[in-house]
Amino acid sequence: MTDWISRWENNRIGWHANQINRQLIKYLEMLNLSSGDTIFVPLCGKTNDMFFLLEKKIKVIGVEISSIAAEQFFTENNLSFSISKVDGFELYEGDGIRIYCGDYFDLKFIHLKEVKAVYDRASLIALDEELRQKYVKHLSDIISLDVRMLLLTLNYPQHQRSGPPFAVSKSEVDELFRGSFHCRELYCINDIENEPMFQNLGVDFVEKAVYLLQKVRV
Ligand SMILES: C[S@@+](CC[C@H](N)C(=O)[O-])C[C@H]1O[C@@H](n2cnc3c(N)ncnc32)[C@H](O)[C@@H]1O
């Protein structure tokens, strides 16, 4: 976690995209959200995808360990915000958006009770194998039944480079979410030709996948 904080302090945030994620644009409708509904963006960084969601009139709740990320989201998008202390978090709040600045694992059901959907891009794959299991278990504990989730993952031969981002295969996704979520793969392609950093390291393939999950009764 301290490593993430120092990445933000040193502006080593290579994952941050200026463009809105194309898979979010393509698959947002699969989340069945209506205007005014709330989406949860775990490990949100300062992703511009949150701004896109706000423009779609979808309310956003994020959680992010770095206060630099939380603050930059608002300042770079010219959004006014306030900061308050809530349940051990610093809460950055603007029109339609709340970013809990603190540890994802400290979030509770009460913070997310109105959430109708989850958007995970570069969050699960930011974590090592042990933390991924903890992340999914915790997610299942803090969201309501029937909540839908769009999950974007990467898979590549892990022995050819170290994470983050970590490789997460379809079988791992099935295993992680088995029991408490229904899982459907929406998309999967090998996109190595658009990944020069992976190519330079001699990585054979980079599969990019999108899953639609839904929390079900166990
Ligand atoms: C790879 S980045 C992805 C950010 C964002 N999802 C995006 O697409 O740009 C992972 C983010 O998770 C944050 N993070 C890591 N561990 C966390 C934790 N336990 N609680 C909250 N945020 C965390 C990091 O600071 C970092 O901003």
The ligand as a Gaussian input file, in Angstrom:
#p B3LYP/6-31G(d) Opt

LIG

0 1
 C       -3.517000       0.397000     -11.120000
 S       -4.294000       1.738000     -10.322000
 C       -5.882000       1.777000     -11.126000
 C       -6.656000       3.026000     -10.868000
 C       -7.969000       3.141000     -11.639000
 N       -8.843000       1.995000     -11.427000
 C       -7.730000       3.400000     -13.103000
 O       -8.269000       2.645000     -13.946000
 O       -7.032000       4.364000     -13.440000
 C       -4.688000       1.047000      -8.725000
 C       -5.097000       2.104000      -7.726000
 O       -5.490000       1.467000      -6.515000
 C       -5.042000       2.245000      -5.410000
 N       -4.994000       1.305000      -4.265000
 C       -4.161000       0.261000      -4.119000
 N       -4.440000      -0.416000      -2.987000
 C       -5.515000       0.208000      -2.419000
 C       -6.287000      -0.030000      -1.244000
 N       -6.034000      -1.065000      -0.427000
 N       -7.320000       0.795000      -0.968000
 C       -7.600000       1.847000      -1.802000
 N       -6.894000       2.121000      -2.933000
 C       -5.861000       1.308000      -3.236000
 C       -3.713000       2.813000      -5.880000
 O       -3.327000       3.979000      -5.187000
 C       -3.995000       3.086000      -7.356000
 O       -4.463000       4.401000      -7.560000

